[in-house]
């Protein structure tokens, strides 16, 4: 910290760029990096270069979709080296409370100060479906455990931390459209009560439905107790939009957006894929992607107008090059200095 002061003495929980941005009242932008299924550090460095300057911090996923990947903390260390601020993801699926606390001490010592607490996708959806899950604690208990490590300087068992405590800006996830929908604001309230400093939501494509969710959030006063970042992500094709609408629980994709994506490729509508040249397929994909980026820009502008939305979390996994044009198009570039 500046002037040799700790983040605690400055009134911050962690003093991270993300925390400073939100506390200063700026509309925050976070991105996401999916680590590779290898030990290739260059892939992380390449993705970090694409996001540097257009995101205040970037999530480093933790074995996303229950598939083995480079660890979140390992990849986060590389991101720090590249001058970008990571948000370490920590799932309850793979570690018990001893391992989680040990990893969090280590990540803090390595200069990582943002944390997103997650349950984790069930292992049956990944590439080791017979692996034994852990789920020693759930994401709500994880938020409380980390907050107590920071604020009370105690481990989950109640023993004192012997020395410097890890200082995290603690985040949690929210799925506004997951069943039962009416319960979602109250689930969010529990995470806020447990100590969640910020919230990142599942992807939002249906803004009116999200606005209704935020109505209840404001009624409960949660927007004054935590920072809510709405999840957004660019669509790559009509097929992707239709797949998410039909197969991904908790995501609402309006038919209007599917129609827009379809219309973007109308010039090739009369041709079957087998009859298209490589150049035609490439041009159609470029048209779809351009429309997907434009839709994402429009969604951000609409979400920004909703009271209580403090920022956006841009999820463009394996399409990191789309983030800068999205942020620029939404009028959120260059990022403020804090």
C-alpha positions in Angstrom: 0.0 0.0 0.0 1.0 3.6 -0.5 2.9 5.4 2.3 3.7 2.1 3.9 0.1 1.8 5.3 -1.8 -1.5 5.3 -5.0 -1.8 3.4 -6.8 -2.2 6.8 -5.4 1.1 8.1 -6.6 2.8 5.0 -10.1 1.6 5.5 -10.0 -1.0 2.7 -10.6 -4.7 3.1 -7.8 -5.5 0.7 -6.9 -2.3 -1.2 -7.1 -4.0 -4.5 -7.7 -2.0 -7.7 -11.1 -3.6 -8.0 -12.1 -2.6 -4.5 -10.7 1.0 -5.0 -12.6 1.3 -8.3 -15.9 0.3 -6.7 -15.5 2.3 -3.6 -14.7 5.4 -5.7 -18.0 5.0 -7.4 -16.7 4.0 -10.8 -18.5 1.5 -13.0 -16.3 -1.5 -12.7 -15.3 -4.0 -15.4 -14.0 -7.4 -14.7 -13.0 -10.1 -17.2 -12.2 -13.8 -17.1 -9.3 -16.0 -18.1 -9.7 -19.8 -18.4 -6.4 -21.5 -17.6 -5.2 -24.1 -20.2 -5.3 -27.8 -19.9 -1.5 -27.8 -19.8 1.5 -26.2 -18.1 1.8 -23.6 -20.9 2.5 -20.3 -19.2 2.5 -18.4 -22.5 -1.2 -19.0 -23.0 -1.9 -17.2 -19.7 0.4 -14.3 -20.6 -1.2 -14.0 -24.1 -4.7 -13.8 -22.6 -3.6 -11.3 -19.9 -2.1 -9.0 -22.6 -5.5 -8.9 -24.4 -7.3 -7.9 -21.2 -4.8 -5.6 -19.6 -6.0 -2.0 -19.6 -9.6 -2.8 -20.4 -10.5 -4.7 -17.2 -10.0 -3.6 -13.6 -9.4 -7.3 -12.6 -9.8 -10.7 -14.2 -11.3 -13.9 -12.8 -9.0 -16.9 -13.0 -11.3 -19.9 -13.1 -10.8 -22.9 -10.9 -11.0 -26.2 -12.9 -14.0 -24.7 -14.7 -16.7 -27.2 -15.9 -14.9 -29.7 -13.6 -12.1 -30.2 -16.2 -8.5 -30.4 -15.1 -6.7 -27.1 -15.9 -3.7 -25.1 -14.6 -4.5 -24.0 -11.0 -6.2 -20.7 -10.4 -3.5 -19.6 -8.0 -0.7 -20.7 -10.4 -2.3 -18.9 -13.3 -3.0 -15.9 -11.1 0.7 -15.6 -10.2 1.5 -15.3 -13.9 -1.3 -12.7 -14.3 0.3 -10.6 -11.5 3.6 -10.8 -13.3 2.0 -9.4 -16.4 0.7 -6.4 -14.4 -2.9 -7.4 -14.3 -5.0 -7.9 -11.2 -6.5 -11.4 -10.7 -9.6 -12.5 -9.0 -8.8 -16.0 -7.7 -11.7 -18.4 -7.9 -11.9 -21.0 -5.2 -14.4 -23.9 -5.4 -15.7 -26.1 -2.6 -15.7 -29.1 -4.9 -12.0 -30.0 -4.8 -10.7 -29.1 -1.4 -11.6 -29.4 2.3 -11.4 -26.5 4.6 -7.8 -27.2 5.5 -6.6 -27.1 1.9 -8.7 -24.0 1.1 -7.3 -22.0 4.0 -3.8 -23.1 3.2 -4.2 -22.1 -0.5 -5.7 -18.8 0.5 -2.7 -18.0 2.8 -0.4 -18.8 -0.1 -2.3 -16.8 -2.7 -2.3 -13.8 -0.3 1.4 -14.1 0.2 1.9 -14.1 -3.6 0.1 -10.7 -3.9 -3.5 -11.8 -4.8 -6.2 -9.9 -3.0 -9.5 -10.6 -4.8 -11.4 -13.9 -4.3 -14.5 -15.3 -5.7 -16.1 -18.1 -3.6 -17.9 -20.8 -5.6 -19.5 -24.2 -5.0 -18.0 -25.6 -8.3 -19.5 -27.6 -11.1 -20.2 -31.2 -10.2 -17.5 -33.5 -11.3 -19.9 -35.7 -13.3 -19.9 -32.9 -15.9 -16.1 -32.9 -16.4 -13.4 -35.2 -17.6 -13.0 -37.1 -14.4 -16.7 -38.0 -13.6 -15.7 -40.7 -11.1 -13.5 -38.4 -9.1 -14.5 -38.0 -5.5 -15.9 -34.5 -4.7 -15.3 -32.9 -1.4 -17.9 -30.2 -0.6 -16.6 -30.1 3.0 -18.2 -26.6 3.1 -20.5 -24.7 0.8 -19.9 -21.4 -0.9 -21.9 -19.5 1.8 -19.7 -21.0 4.5 -16.6 -20.3 2.4 -17.5 -16.6 2.2 -17.9 -16.5 6.0 -14.6 -18.4 6.6 -12.6 -16.0 4.4 -14.2 -13.0 6.0 -13.4 -14.2 9.4 -9.8 -15.0 8.4 -9.5 -11.3 7.3 -11.6 -9.5 9.9 -11.1 -11.6 13.0 -7.7 -13.1 12.2 -9.0 -16.6 13.0 -9.0 -19.9 11.1 -12.3 -21.7 10.6 -11.7 -23.8 13.7 -11.5 -20.6 15.8 -7.7 -20.6 16.4 -5.9 -17.3 15.9 -3.8 -16.7 12.7 -0.2 -16.5 13.9 1.0 -13.5 12.0 -0.3 -11.6 9.0 -3.8 -12.4 8.1 -4.9 -12.7 4.4 -6.7 -9.6 3.2 -9.2 -10.4 0.5 -11.8 -8.4 -1.3 -14.4 -11.3 -1.0 -16.8 -12.1 -3.8 -19.6 -14.5 -4.4 -21.7 -15.5 -7.3 -25.5 -15.1 -7.9 -27.7 -16.8 -10.4 -30.8 -14.5 -10.7 -32.8 -16.8 -12.9 -32.0 -20.2 -11.3 -35.0 -22.1 -9.9 -36.6 -21.2 -7.6 -36.3 -17.7 -9.0 -38.2 -16.0 -6.1 -35.6 -17.3 -3.7 -32.6 -15.8 -5.5 -32.6 -12.4 -3.8 -32.8 -14.0 -0.4 -29.9 -16.4 -1.3 -28.0 -13.3 -2.3 -28.9 -11.7 1.1 -27.3 -14.6 2.9 -24.1 -14.3 1.0 -24.0 -10.5 1.8 -24.6 -11.3 5.5 -21.8 -13.8 5.4 -19.4 -11.1 4.2 -19.5 -10.9 0.4 -18.0 -7.6 -0.6 -19.0 -7.9 -4.3 -21.2 -10.2 -6.4 -20.8 -11.4 -9.9 -24.0 -12.7 -11.6 -24.6 -15.4 -14.1 -24.9 -14.2 -17.7 -27.7 -11.7 -18.3 -29.4 -11.5 -21.7 -32.9 -10.7 -20.5 -32.6 -7.2 -19.1 -36.2 -6.8 -18.1 -36.1 -10.0 -16.1 -32.8 -8.9 -14.4 -34.3 -5.5 -13.7 -37.1 -7.3 -11.8 -34.5 -9.2 -9.8 -32.8 -5.9 -9.0 -36.1 -4.4 -7.8 -36.1 -7.0 -5.0 -32.4 -6.5 -4.4 -33.0 -2.8 -3.8 -36.1 -3.6 -1.7 -33.9 -5.7 0.6 -31.2 -2.9 0.6 -28.6 -5.3 -0.7 -27.3 -2.8 -3.3 -26.1 -0.6 -0.4 -24.2 -3.5 1.3 -22.4 -5.1 -1.6 -21.3 -4.2 -5.1 -23.2 -6.1 -7.8 -21.5 -6.8 -11.2 -23.9 -8.1 -13.8 -22.5 -10.9 -16.0 -22.4 -10.3 -19.7 -20.9 -12.3 -22.6 -20.8 -12.0 -26.4 -22.7 -14.5 -28.4 -20.6 -16.2 -31.2 -23.4 -17.7 -33.3 -27.2 -18.4 -33.4 -26.4 -22.0 -32.5 -24.7 -20.8 -29.3 -27.6 -18.6 -28.4 -30.1 -21.5 -29.0 -28.0 -23.9 -27.0 -27.8 -21.7 -24.0 -31.5 -21.0 -24.1 -32.4 -24.7 -24.2 -29.6 -26.4 -22.2 -28.0 -24.0 -19.7 -30.0 -23.7 -16.5 -30.3 -20.2 -15.1 -29.7 -18.4 -18.3 -32.6 -16.6 -20.2 -31.9 -15.9 -23.9 -34.8 -13.9 -25.5 -35.9 -15.1 -28.9 -35.3 -11.5 -30.1 -31.5 -11.9 -29.6 -31.5 -15.3 -31.4 -33.3 -13.7 -34.3 -30.7 -10.9 -34.5 -27.9 -13.4 -34.5 -29.6 -15.4 -37.2 -30.3 -12.3 -39.3 -26.6 -11.3 -39.1 -25.8 -14.4 -41.2 -28.7 -13.9 -43.6 -26.5 -13.5 -46.6 -25.6 -17.1 -46.4 -29.0 -18.4 -45.3 -29.7 -20.2 -48.6 -26.4 -22.2 -48.5 -25.9 -25.4 -46.6 -22.6 -25.5 -44.6 -21.4 -28.4 -46.8 -21.8 -26.2 -49.9 -20.0 -23.1 -48.5 -16.4 -22.3 -49.2 -13.9 -21.7 -46.3 -14.0 -18.0 -47.1 -17.8 -17.9 -46.9 -17.9 -19.8 -43.6 -15.3 -17.3 -42.2 -17.2 -14.3 -43.4 -20.4 -15.7 -41.9 -18.7 -16.3 -38.6 -17.3 -12.8 -38.6 -20.7 -11.4 -39.2 -22.2 -13.4 -36.3 -19.4 -12.3 -34.0 -19.7 -8.7 -34.9 -23.4 -8.9 -34.0 -22.7 -10.7 -30.8 -20.3 -7.9 -29.7 -22.8 -5.3 -30.6 -25.5 -7.0 -28.6 -23.1 -7.2 -25.6 -22.4 -3.5 -25.9 -26.1 -2.7 -25.9 -26.7 -5.0 -22.9 -24.0 -3.2 -20.9 -25.6 0.2 -21.6 -29.0 -1.1 -20.5 -27.6 -2.7 -17.4 -25.6 0.4 -16.4 -28.9 2.3 -16.2 -30.3 -0.1 -13.5 -29.9 1.3 -10.0 -27.7 -0.9 -7.9 -25.6 -2.3 -10.7 -22.0 -1.3 -9.9 -20.3 -2.9 -12.9 -20.2 -5.7 -15.3 -18.3 -9.0 -15.4 -17.5 -9.8 -19.1 -17.2 -13.5 -19.7 -15.6 -14.1 -23.1 -13.8 -17.4 -22.4 -11.5 -18.3 -25.4 -12.5 -15.1 -27.0 -10.6 -12.6 -25.0 -9.9 -10.4 -28.1 -13.6 -9.4 -28.0 -13.4 -7.8 -24.5 -11.6 -4.6 -25.6 -14.1 -3.7 -28.4 -16.9 -4.4 -26.0 -15.6 -2.2 -23.3 -14.7 0.5 -25.8 -18.2 0.3 -27.5 -19.9 0.6 -24.1 -18.0 3.8 -23.3 -16.0 2.2 -20.5 -12.5 2.7 -22.0 -10.0 4.0 -20.9 -10.5 2.7 -17.4 -10.3 5.3 -14.6 -7.1 5.5 -12.5 -7.5 4.9 -8.7 
